[in-house]
Structures are given as structure tokens and as C-alpha cells.
Amino acid sequence: MAFELVCPSHVPVSRVAPEARVALAPLAIRDEALGDAESREALLDDAFGPARFLKTCQRLRDGSAPAPGLALVATDCVGGLIGTLRLWPVLAGGRAALLLGPLAVAAQARSLGVGGALIRESLARAADLGHRAVLLVGDAPYYARFGFERRFAERLTMPGPVERARFLGLELVDGALSGVQGRVIPAAAHRIDMPQAA
């Protein structure tokens, strides 16, 4: 997939570290930085509005941090933030997994492949980091192109209401979600509930 954003030709993608580059020059995907917080929150507000804090998936993110190495942003050729995606550690029926979202793309960059680039990069990094499965609540036809399927989440429940047809999973390792059933909870909650060693 290739496209170009309208940018001055004197801004080289080579300024971005090799591990953060994607094939969609001059778009760059990199790890989220502390300085991105305000722009990220504005982008999420524009995409979802205040209702984003009421979603069931937010219950799994509250009080947690994204999985290490899996909070990503997309920037344009002048460094403006045009996309954001985070993956969060969860337990799905007792098995370690990730929860994808929220994914947001700036209005001026929609339909240019930014969201797809963020998803592909995040899934590749998750696999490289040894994660085995990813869950999400989203548009099934859109996420099917990345391998997400309803069947992987059929016997799982969320900590609140979700449209079952939008609750999807992806195995990064074959069999990672085979036979899984039960509730999806934040991974940190599991650690808190574990007895402490003396």
C-alpha cells in the first residue's frame, strides 16, 4: 500500500529511526512520547467525543498503562500527530492477551491508510514482543482485513455491554484463543488480586 500526503519534499523520512519507519513515506509511525499527550487527547476527543469515557473498553483501560512498546502515533511529514493507537494488557478467560484501541485518525488524514498502517505496525510489534492474542470491539468488516474474527471472542464476556458482532479477536500464535471462555479483565487487576508471597 502506498500513498503520499501533501508535504514539502525537503522533509526526509530518514530523520525517523529505522525501527519507527513504515513504507508509507512521508508518514512515520513511532512510539508515543510524553509530549504527545495533549495532541493525542485532542485527536481522541475529535474522533469519539466525551462518550469515549463511557465505553466498556474504557473500563479495561482505566488505571492501567498501555503494554510496553505498544502505544503508537502516526505523524505527517512536518511532525504533526495524525493518528494514535494503543494496545493494553488484559486477561481473557485467564489467558494473557491485548486489547486494541482506541484507534483514531485526524479528519484530514482519513481514508489515506493511516489507521491500517497503525494496526499493521502494532500487530507486528505485538508478535515480535511475544504476545499471543489481540481483542477489540470495532467494525467487523474493517478489522477482518487484518485477520480479526468474531469466533475468537464468542465465549468471552466484557465487563459491560458490547455489541457481540463487534467483539473480535485475532490469534498472533495459532491456538492462543482456542477454547477460551470467561471474562476479560485488566491484567493489572489480576496481579492485585494475587496473594503476596511472604
C-alpha positions as CSV (number, residue, x, y, z in Angstrom):
1,M,0.0,0.0,0.0
2,A,1.4,3.4,-0.9
3,F,0.2,7.0,-0.7
4,E,1.7,10.4,-0.2
5,L,0.4,13.2,2.0
6,V,0.9,16.7,0.5
7,C,4.1,17.7,2.2
8,P,7.2,19.7,1.3
9,S,9.8,17.4,-0.3
10,H,12.6,18.7,1.9
11,V,11.3,16.8,5.0
12,P,13.0,13.4,4.7
13,V,11.6,10.3,6.4
14,S,15.2,9.3,7.1
15,R,15.1,11.5,10.2
16,V,13.0,8.8,11.8
17,A,14.7,5.9,13.4
18,P,14.7,2.8,11.1
19,E,12.6,0.8,13.6
20,A,9.9,3.5,13.5
21,R,9.6,3.8,9.7
22,V,6.8,2.4,7.7
23,A,6.6,2.0,3.9
24,L,4.2,4.9,3.6
25,A,6.6,7.8,3.2
26,P,6.3,10.5,4.4
27,L,4.1,9.1,7.1
28,A,6.0,7.9,10.1
29,I,4.9,5.6,12.9
30,R,6.8,5.9,16.2
31,D,6.4,5.2,19.9
32,E,4.2,7.6,21.7
33,A,6.1,10.2,23.7
34,L,5.1,12.2,26.8
35,G,4.9,15.3,24.6
36,D,2.2,13.7,22.5
37,A,-0.4,13.6,25.3
38,E,-2.2,16.8,24.5
39,S,-2.4,16.2,20.8
40,R,-3.4,12.5,21.3
41,E,-6.3,13.5,23.7
42,A,-7.5,16.2,21.2
43,L,-7.4,13.7,18.4
44,L,-9.4,11.2,20.5
45,D,-11.9,13.9,21.5
46,D,-12.4,14.9,17.9
47,A,-12.9,11.2,16.8
48,F,-15.1,10.0,19.7
49,G,-16.3,12.9,21.8
50,P,-16.8,12.7,25.6
51,A,-18.8,9.4,25.2
52,R,-15.5,7.6,24.8
53,F,-15.0,7.6,28.6
54,L,-18.3,5.7,29.0
55,K,-17.4,2.8,26.7
56,T,-17.0,-0.7,28.1
57,C,-13.4,-0.9,26.8
58,Q,-12.5,2.1,28.8
59,R,-13.2,0.1,32.0
60,L,-10.4,-2.2,30.9
61,R,-8.0,0.8,30.4
62,D,-8.8,2.8,33.5
63,G,-5.9,2.8,35.9
64,S,-3.7,0.8,33.5
65,A,-0.9,1.7,31.2
66,P,-0.6,0.6,27.6
67,A,1.5,-2.5,27.0
68,P,5.2,-1.6,26.8
69,G,6.2,-0.7,23.2
70,L,2.6,-0.7,22.0
71,A,1.5,2.9,22.3
72,L,2.0,4.3,18.8
73,V,1.4,7.5,17.0
74,A,1.4,8.4,13.3
75,T,2.9,11.7,12.2
76,D,2.9,13.6,9.0
77,C,5.9,14.9,7.2
78,V,6.1,18.0,9.4
79,G,5.7,16.0,12.6
80,G,2.0,16.7,13.2
81,L,0.2,13.9,15.0
82,I,-2.4,12.4,12.7
83,G,-3.1,9.0,14.3
84,T,-2.9,7.2,17.6
85,L,-3.3,3.6,18.7
86,R,-2.6,1.8,21.9
87,L,-2.8,-1.9,23.0
88,W,-3.5,-2.8,26.6
89,P,-2.7,-5.9,28.6
90,V,-5.7,-7.9,29.6
91,L,-6.6,-11.4,30.7
92,A,-9.2,-13.1,28.5
93,G,-10.7,-16.0,30.4
94,G,-7.4,-16.2,32.4
95,R,-5.2,-16.1,29.3
96,A,-2.9,-13.2,28.6
97,A,-4.0,-11.1,25.6
98,L,-4.0,-7.5,24.4
99,L,-6.9,-5.1,23.9
100,L,-6.6,-2.9,20.8
101,G,-7.9,0.7,21.0
102,P,-8.7,3.3,20.8
103,L,-7.7,3.9,17.2
104,A,-8.1,7.5,15.9
105,V,-7.0,9.3,12.8
106,A,-7.2,13.0,12.2
107,A,-10.0,14.1,9.9
108,Q,-7.7,15.4,7.2
109,A,-5.8,12.0,7.0
110,R,-8.8,9.6,7.0
111,S,-9.1,7.3,4.0
112,L,-5.3,7.6,3.4
113,G,-4.4,4.3,5.1
114,V,-3.1,5.8,8.4
115,G,-5.3,3.6,10.5
116,G,-4.4,0.5,8.6
117,A,-0.7,1.3,8.9
118,L,-1.0,1.8,12.7
119,I,-2.8,-1.5,13.1
120,R,-0.3,-3.5,11.0
121,E,2.6,-1.9,12.8
122,S,1.1,-2.6,16.2
123,L,0.3,-6.2,15.4
124,A,3.8,-6.8,14.1
125,R,5.3,-5.3,17.2
126,A,3.0,-7.3,19.4
127,A,4.0,-10.5,17.7
128,D,7.7,-9.6,18.0
129,L,7.3,-8.9,21.7
130,G,5.8,-12.4,22.2
131,H,2.1,-11.5,22.6
132,R,-0.2,-14.3,21.5
133,A,-3.7,-12.7,21.0
134,V,-5.5,-9.4,20.5
135,L,-9.1,-8.5,21.2
136,L,-11.1,-5.4,20.2
137,V,-14.6,-4.0,19.9
138,G,-15.0,-2.5,16.5
139,D,-16.3,-2.6,13.0
140,A,-16.1,-6.3,11.9
141,P,-15.8,-5.6,8.1
142,Y,-13.0,-3.1,8.7
143,Y,-11.0,-5.3,11.1
144,A,-11.5,-8.5,9.1
145,R,-8.8,-7.4,6.7
146,F,-6.3,-7.6,9.5
147,G,-7.4,-11.1,10.5
148,F,-9.8,-10.3,13.3
149,E,-12.8,-12.7,13.6
150,R,-15.9,-13.0,15.8
151,R,-15.3,-16.7,16.5
152,F,-12.2,-16.0,18.7
153,A,-14.3,-13.9,21.2
154,E,-17.6,-15.9,21.1
155,R,-17.2,-17.4,24.6
156,L,-15.7,-14.3,26.2
157,T,-17.6,-11.6,28.1
158,M,-16.7,-7.9,28.7
159,P,-17.1,-6.0,32.0
160,G,-20.1,-4.2,30.5
161,P,-22.3,-4.1,27.4
162,V,-20.9,-4.5,23.9
163,E,-22.4,-5.4,20.6
164,R,-21.5,-9.1,20.2
165,A,-21.0,-8.8,16.5
166,R,-18.3,-6.1,17.1
167,F,-16.4,-8.1,19.7
168,L,-13.5,-9.6,17.8
169,G,-10.2,-11.5,18.3
170,L,-7.0,-12.3,16.5
171,E,-4.6,-15.1,17.3
172,L,-1.0,-14.0,16.8
173,V,0.0,-17.6,17.7
174,D,-2.2,-20.4,16.4
175,G,-4.4,-21.8,19.1
176,A,-3.8,-18.8,21.5
177,L,-7.6,-18.3,21.9
178,S,-8.6,-21.9,21.3
179,G,-11.4,-22.9,23.8
180,V,-11.0,-19.7,25.8
181,Q,-14.0,-18.6,27.8
182,G,-14.8,-16.3,30.7
183,R,-14.5,-12.6,31.4
184,V,-12.0,-10.1,30.0
185,I,-10.3,-8.2,32.8
186,P,-7.4,-5.8,33.1
187,A,-4.2,-7.7,33.6
188,A,-3.2,-5.4,36.4
189,A,-6.4,-6.3,38.3
190,H,-5.3,-9.9,38.3
191,R,-1.9,-9.0,39.8
192,I,-3.6,-7.1,42.6
193,D,-5.8,-10.0,43.4
194,M,-2.9,-12.5,43.6
195,P,-1.8,-13.4,47.2
196,Q,1.5,-11.8,48.1
197,A,4.5,-14.1,48.9
198,A,5.7,-13.9,52.5
